[in-house]
Amino acid sequence: MLYPNARSWQDATAKRVMLFGMSGLGKTHLSKLLRDAGDWFHYSVDYRIGTRYMGEFIADNFKREAMKVPLLRELLLSDSVYISSNITFDNLAPLSTYLGKPGNPDQGGLPFDDYMTRQDQHRAAEIAALSDTPHFITRAGDLYGYANFICDTGGSICEVIDPNDPNDPLMAHLTQHVLPVWIKGSDAHTSELIRRFDRAPKPMYYQPDFLHDAWAAYQVETNLPADRINPDAFVRWTYARALAHRAPRYSAMARNWGVTITAEDVAAIRTASDFTALIAGKLPN
């Protein structure tokens, strides 16, 4: 590890970590807390995906819809209006909206092949955005004078690496520069995340094999053709299975490359010093 023991972490003048785990357990909250402390740079992988690597796909999708409206079509063709996404660290809706959900087009669903194309685009974008982490570490220091750095990953990082391969090339690249930190949730957290998702199902990235299996199984279970499937019903059905699929992958990542903290630990953090002390307590003496 970048910091093999508590002393090396405590003595480091540049503390660099990468948070990973299920969305909704505090990665962005903790990143913002450290950023607001004044001496940590916050790198959001999802923001980088939605701007640098998928921004054109997202904007073109908006334009495609606008071209269906005669007035907007005329204005777009004459360069009289400009359409772009207003994606922020706190609002990633343009990215999730572009990813979409498969199923009945009358309910906003995408044909499965189109949906998988967007999933593949996200996979490539996520790998590229994660690979950019060292660049942003350098940029944070050279441009803004930040020595401390926190990489706020998306929940799907465990799907774009092989968590059981200690020599996974992307993780080997990242762990030269950051200490991976898993925010682990309890069964109660998982249940709450599922309840929250049921209230407001949103698109997300899934591993291709998992997604193909889920799509086939759901059609068998519902006895519905692909173009009759309710998109929200499918992603609700899939979400709990995705969490169960990801849990052992996160665990393997922490075992091979990093340390584990809990969502309760994160909730108790009030200052950057609290975080520093927490990580020191998770490293060998």
C-alpha positions in Angstrom: 0.0 0.0 0.0 1.0 3.6 -0.5 1.0 4.0 3.3 2.1 0.6 4.7 1.6 1.6 8.3 0.0 4.2 10.6 3.2 6.1 11.1 3.8 6.5 7.3 0.3 7.8 6.9 0.5 10.2 9.9 3.9 11.5 8.8 2.9 12.0 5.1 2.9 15.6 4.0 0.6 14.5 1.1 -2.3 12.3 2.0 -4.0 10.7 -1.0 -7.0 8.4 -0.7 -9.6 6.8 -3.0 -13.1 6.2 -1.6 -15.1 3.3 -2.9 -18.3 1.5 -2.0 -22.0 1.5 -2.6 -23.5 4.9 -3.7 -25.3 6.5 -0.8 -23.0 5.6 2.0 -21.1 8.8 2.3 -18.3 9.0 -0.3 -19.3 12.4 -1.7 -20.3 13.7 1.7 -16.9 12.8 3.2 -15.1 14.2 0.1 -17.0 17.5 0.4 -16.2 17.7 4.2 -12.5 17.3 3.5 -12.6 19.7 0.6 -14.4 22.3 2.7 -11.7 21.9 5.3 -9.5 23.9 2.9 -6.5 21.7 2.2 -8.0 18.7 0.3 -8.6 18.5 -3.5 -11.8 16.6 -4.4 -11.7 14.6 -7.6 -15.1 13.3 -8.6 -14.9 10.3 -11.0 -18.6 10.6 -11.9 -18.2 14.3 -12.7 -15.2 13.6 -14.9 -17.2 10.8 -16.7 -20.1 13.1 -17.3 -18.1 16.1 -18.6 -14.8 14.9 -20.2 -15.8 11.5 -21.5 -19.6 11.4 -22.0 -20.4 15.1 -22.3 -20.8 14.9 -26.0 -23.0 11.8 -25.9 -25.2 13.6 -23.3 -25.5 16.9 -25.2 -26.2 15.1 -28.5 -29.0 13.2 -26.9 -30.5 16.4 -25.7 -30.2 17.8 -29.2 -31.7 14.7 -30.7 -34.8 15.2 -28.6 -34.9 19.0 -29.3 -34.8 18.3 -33.1 -38.2 16.6 -32.8 -39.7 20.0 -31.8 -40.1 22.2 -35.0 -39.2 25.5 -33.3 -36.1 24.1 -31.5 -35.1 22.3 -34.7 -35.1 25.6 -36.6 -33.1 27.4 -33.9 -30.6 24.6 -33.6 -30.0 24.4 -37.3 -29.4 28.2 -37.4 -27.1 28.1 -34.4 -29.5 30.3 -32.5 -29.6 28.3 -29.4 -27.0 26.3 -27.5 -27.8 23.1 -25.6 -25.6 21.5 -23.0 -25.8 19.7 -19.7 -25.4 21.5 -16.4 -23.8 18.5 -14.6 -22.3 19.2 -11.2 -20.7 17.3 -8.3 -24.2 17.3 -6.6 -26.3 16.8 -9.7 -25.4 14.0 -12.0 -28.8 13.7 -13.5 -27.7 14.4 -17.1 -25.4 11.3 -16.9 -27.9 9.0 -15.4 -30.7 10.2 -17.8 -28.4 9.5 -20.7 -27.7 5.9 -19.5 -31.4 5.3 -19.4 -33.3 2.1 -18.7 -34.3 -0.7 -21.0 -37.8 -1.6 -21.8 -41.1 -0.3 -23.1 -40.5 2.8 -25.2 -43.9 4.2 -24.3 -42.7 4.3 -20.7 -39.3 5.9 -21.6 -37.5 2.6 -22.1 -34.6 2.1 -24.5 -34.2 -0.9 -26.9 -31.8 -3.3 -25.1 -29.1 -3.0 -27.7 -29.1 0.8 -27.5 -29.1 0.5 -23.7 -26.0 -1.8 -23.9 -24.2 0.6 -26.2 -24.6 3.3 -23.6 -23.5 0.9 -20.9 -20.3 0.2 -22.9 -19.7 3.9 -23.3 -19.9 4.3 -19.6 -17.5 1.5 -18.9 -14.9 3.0 -21.2 -15.5 6.4 -19.7 -15.2 5.1 -16.1 -11.9 3.4 -16.8 -10.5 6.5 -18.5 -11.7 8.8 -15.6 -10.2 6.5 -13.0 -6.9 6.3 -15.0 -6.8 10.2 -14.9 -6.4 10.2 -11.1 -2.6 10.6 -11.1 -3.0 13.5 -13.6 -5.4 15.3 -11.3 -3.1 14.6 -8.3 -0.3 16.5 -10.2 -2.7 19.1 -11.4 -4.1 19.7 -7.9 -0.6 20.4 -6.6 0.8 22.3 -9.5 -2.2 24.6 -10.2 -3.8 25.0 -6.8 -1.2 24.0 -4.2 -3.1 21.1 -2.8 -1.0 18.3 -1.3 -4.0 16.2 0.1 -6.2 14.5 -2.5 -9.4 12.5 -2.3 -10.7 10.5 -5.2 -14.5 10.1 -5.0 -15.4 7.0 -7.1 -18.7 5.8 -8.5 -20.3 2.7 -7.1 -19.5 0.8 -10.2 -15.7 0.8 -9.8 -15.8 -2.8 -8.7 -17.4 -3.7 -12.1 -14.6 -2.3 -14.3 -11.7 -4.1 -12.5 -11.1 -7.7 -11.5 -11.2 -7.5 -7.7 -9.8 -11.0 -7.3 -6.7 -10.3 -9.3 -4.0 -8.7 -7.2 -2.3 -7.7 -10.4 -5.3 -6.0 -12.0 -3.7 -3.3 -14.2 -6.0 -0.5 -13.3 -5.8 -1.1 -9.6 -2.0 -1.5 -9.9 -1.9 1.9 -11.6 -4.1 3.6 -9.0 -2.5 2.1 -5.9 0.8 3.7 -6.8 -0.9 7.0 -6.1 -3.8 6.6 -3.7 -4.8 4.5 -0.7 -8.1 2.7 -1.5 -10.7 3.0 1.3 -13.8 0.9 1.3 -16.9 2.5 3.0 -18.7 -0.7 4.1 -22.4 -0.6 4.8 -24.4 -2.8 7.1 -27.5 -4.9 6.3 -29.6 -2.1 7.6 -27.8 0.3 5.2 -28.5 -2.0 2.3 -32.2 -2.2 3.2 -32.4 1.6 3.4 -30.6 2.0 0.0 -33.1 -0.4 -1.6 -36.1 1.4 -0.1 -34.6 4.7 -1.3 -34.1 3.3 -4.8 -37.6 1.9 -4.9 -38.9 5.4 -4.3 -36.8 7.0 -7.1 -35.2 4.3 -9.4 -32.4 5.7 -11.4 -30.2 4.4 -14.2 -26.8 3.0 -13.3 -23.9 1.0 -14.7 -23.9 -2.8 -14.4 -21.3 -5.4 -15.4 -22.3 -6.7 -18.9 -22.6 -10.4 -17.9 -24.6 -9.6 -14.8 -26.9 -7.3 -16.9 -27.5 -9.8 -19.6 -28.4 -12.5 -17.1 -30.7 -10.2 -15.2 -32.5 -9.1 -18.4 -33.0 -12.7 -19.5 -34.2 -13.8 -16.0 -36.6 -10.9 -15.7 -38.2 -11.7 -19.0 -38.7 -15.3 -17.9 -40.1 -14.3 -14.5 -42.5 -11.7 -15.9 -43.3 -13.6 -19.2 -43.1 -10.3 -21.0 -41.4 -9.4 -24.3 -38.6 -6.9 -24.2 -40.6 -4.0 -25.5 -43.4 -4.5 -22.9 -41.1 -4.5 -19.8 -41.7 -1.5 -17.5 -38.2 0.1 -17.3 -38.6 1.3 -13.7 -39.8 -2.1 -12.6 -36.8 -3.8 -14.2 -34.2 -1.5 -12.6 -36.0 -1.9 -9.2 -35.9 -5.7 -9.5 -32.2 -5.5 -10.6 -30.9 -3.1 -7.9 -31.0 -5.4 -4.9 -29.3 -8.1 -6.9 -26.7 -5.6 -8.0 -25.9 -4.7 -4.4 -25.5 -8.4 -3.5 -23.3 -8.9 -6.6 -21.1 -6.0 -5.7 -20.6 -6.6 -1.9 -18.0 -9.4 -2.3 -16.2 -7.5 -5.0 -15.8 -4.5 -2.7 -14.6 -6.8 0.0 -12.0 -8.3 -2.3 -10.8 -4.8 -3.3 -10.2 -3.8 0.3 -8.5 -7.1 1.1 -6.1 -6.9 -1.9 -5.4 -3.2 -1.9 -6.7 -1.1 0.9 -8.5 -0.6 4.2 -12.1 -0.7 5.4 -14.1 1.9 7.3 -17.8 1.7 8.0 -20.7 4.0 7.1 -21.1 4.6 10.9 -17.4 5.7 11.0 -18.1 8.2 8.2 -21.2 9.6 9.9 -19.1 10.3 13.0 -16.4 12.3 11.2 -16.6 16.1 11.8 -13.2 17.3 10.8 -10.3 16.4 8.6 -8.3 15.4 11.7 -11.1 12.9 12.5 -10.6 11.3 9.1 -6.8 11.2 9.4 -7.1 9.6 12.8 -9.6 7.0 11.5 -7.4 5.9 8.7 -4.4 5.7 11.0 -6.4 3.3 13.2 -7.1 1.0 10.2 -3.5 0.7 9.1 -0.9 -1.6 10.7 1.1 -0.2 13.6 
